[in-house]
Amino acid sequence: MEIGYLDIADHYRRLIADRQIPDGGRLPSVRDIASEWNVATKTAQRALKALSMEGYASAVRGLGYAATFRPHDIATLRVRVNGSRERGEAYAAEDTQSILSAELTPTGGAVADVLGIAPGTPAILRTGSVTRAGRVIRMSHSWFPAELGDLVPELLETVSTRPGNVARIEAATRRRTELTADHFTVDLTALQHAQAFGVPQGTPVLVRTTTRHDGQGVIEYGTTWFPRGVVLAVEYNDQTR
């Protein structure tokens, strides 16, 4: 059976959860994992990034990754889907989509880790919102590698026109992209989003993080916030493409 990055991530997740790898303990390097599991270095790197995105590992400059302990009462439910979902999202005709900002911004934490760049390295950050009947129903942050700004200048513009920036990226790179991960969590609203949604700070909010890959690396890492009362329906087709 072919070993995938999720299998490797699951293995180390159990070791961290069971304290066989202590909090702060150094995880094997990409090269060591690739050698031990007989996989490509890209597969090993994706496994470590998956652990980082779920909070089980953190990048340490010059040392690789260190384990981050999470207690057993915090569970991660992973659902494998034999298919893919359509890109983008469908909104009602009366919804208004706005790009609030588009700029090069230094990265840190999970963003730099997922994009595969050093913390502090600039990347393109696009922030947006969707409004329905005067109420904000969606806030979003989308990060793109800085070099894509040279290929797709629209990424640094506060406009959104057809055919969309993902289609432009695919045309410029001649590589098809795929959504490879959707992670959902429930968090408490920070001040910025509480003000946008018109709710008290600390109100529960649904958070979705999405990773888009083009076969050579992550080209988009997005975080989307949805307030209470918004139903998010995710539909997948019945076969991979």
N, C-alpha and C positions, 0 to 999 in steps of 0.2 A: 504494500500500500504506500502510495506517495505521501511523504510528510509535507504538510503545509505550515505556514507561519502561525496559524491558529493553534495547531497541535503543540508547537513549541511554546507559544505564549501560555497555553493552558498548563503545561508542565511546570513552568517557572512560577506561574500564579499560585499553584498548589503549594509549592515549596515555600513561597513567601508567606502565604496565609497560615501555613503550619509552623512557621518560625524555623524551618530547616535552613532557610537563608534569613539571617536576622535583619531587622530594620537598619538600613544604612549599609548593609553588606554589599560588596561589589558583585555585580552579575558578570557572567562570562562575556568576553568581547564578541563582536560580530564575527570575527575570524574564528574564534574558538567554537562558537555555536555552529557555524557553517561546517567546520571540520567534524565536530562530534555528531551532528545530525545528518551529515552528508547532504547538505543543501547548498544552494547558491547564497552568496553573501547578501543579496537583495532580500531573500527570504528571511535570513537571520535578522537583518535590519528591521524588516516589517514586524517581526515578532517582538523585538524590543520596543518599537514604537507603539505597538498595540498595548503592551504593558504600561507604557508611560501614559497613554491616553486614558487608561482606566485607573490610573493612580497607584499602580503597583511598582512603578520604577520612576526614577528621575535621572536626568542627564547631569553628569558631573564633568565639568570642563577638564579635559586632559586625562580623565580616568574612565570614561565610558558611562555605564549606568549603575546606579545603586538601588537596592531594594527599598520599597516604601511599604511598611506594614499596614494592612487594612484589617480591622477586626471582622470575625466571621459573621456578625449580624448585619454587615453591609454586603448585599449580594449583587452579583452581576448576572443577569439573565441574557444568555446569548442564543439567538434564534438564527439558524442557517436557512437561507431562502434560496431555493433552486430557481433563480430567475433574477430579474433586475427591474428597477423602477425607472420610470421615465424621468428625464432630466427636468429640472425646473418644477414649478408649482402652478396649479390652476387657481385663479381667483375669480370672484364674481365681477360682472361687468362694471359695477359701480365702485370697485376697489381702486384706490390710488396708490401706486408704487412710487417711492421716492428714493433716490440715492442722496444720502445726507453728506457724505464725504468720500473722497478717493485720493489717497496720498501714500507716499513711502513713509513707513513708520518702523522704528526699531522693534524687533521681536524679542520675546522672552518666554520662558517656561515651556508649556506644551506646544505652543505655536512653532517656535524655532525647532523643537524636537521633531514634530511631525513633518515640517517642511525639509528637514535634514540640513539645517544651517546652524551656524554658531549663534548662541544667544546674543542679542544686541544687533545682529545683522538686519539691515532694513529689508522689508518686504512690502508689497502693496496691500493696503487695507482699505476695503470698501465697506461702508456702513450704509444700511438702508432700513426702510420701514414700509409697512403696508397699512393703509387707513381705510376703514369701512364705516360709513355713516358718522364720520367725525371721531371715531374711536380707533386708536392704534391697536391692531391685532397681531402684529409681527414686527420684531426688531432683529436685525441681523448684522453679523460681522463676517466678511469673507476675506481670507488671506491668500495671496498669490505670490510666487517667487518673483523677485524684483526684475529678473531678466525678461519676464514676459511683457513688461511694460514697453520694451523696445520693439517686440513683435506685434503687440496689440496696444497701441496708444490709448484706445478707448477705456482701458482698465483704470487710467488715471483721470478720467473725466466723470463728472457727476451727472451723467446722462445714461439712459438705458434704451437702446434702439435695436431693432431687429437686425441680424438674426440672433443677437445675444453674444456675450463675451466668450462663453464656452465654445460656441460654434466658431468664433473668430480664432480662438486658441488652436482648435483642432485644424482649421484651415492653414494657420501659420506654421504649425509644427508638423502637419501631416500625420498626426497620431490621434487615434480615437481615444477618448477618455471614458472612464467608467466610475460610477459611485461605488466605492468598495466598502464603505462602512457608514452606518447610521447608528449613533449612540444616543439614547434618551435618558435623561435624568430629571428629577424634580428638585429644584433649588429655591432659594429665597431671593426675591428681587433686590438688587442693589439700588442705590438712590437714582442713578441715571434712568434705569428701566422702569422703576416705580413711577417716576415723574412722567415718562412717556406713556405708560399704560393708565395713569391716573389712579393708582392704587397706593396704599401705605407701603413704605419700605419694609421688606421682610415678608411680603405676601408670597405664597407659593407660585412658582412659574415653571412651565415645562421648557426644558432646554434640550435642543437637539444639536449634536455635533456631527458633521458630515465630512468625509474624506473623498476626494476625487483624484484618481490616479490615471496616468497615461501610459503605463507599462514601463516607464523609466524612472518615474518619481511622482511624488504628490504635487499636483498643480493647483489644488484649491483645498483649503481647510476652512470650513465654515461653522459658525455657531449661530443658532437661531433661537430666539426667546418667544414663547407664546403665553399670553396671560390666561387666567381662568376664564372659562366660558367659550373658549375657542376649540373646536373639534378639529384635530389633525388626522386626516384619513390618508394612509400610505398604501398605495396599490402596486403590486408587482406583477409582471407578466409571468407566464408559466414555463419559460425556458430561457436559458442563457443565450447571449448573443455574441 
